[in-house]
């Protein structure tokens, strides 16, 4: 699982990932017990 700060550079985005949640282009995952979003890692993102 990746955090939002790990996902952004792996995905090659310069706009904050939250922007993609707000526009509906990326579904926002559930948050863990500490309030962080956890994303499934793509094979190339390890």
Secondary structure, 3 states (H helix, E strand, C coil): CECHHHHHHHHCCCCCHHHHHHHCCCCCCCECCCCCECECCCCCCC
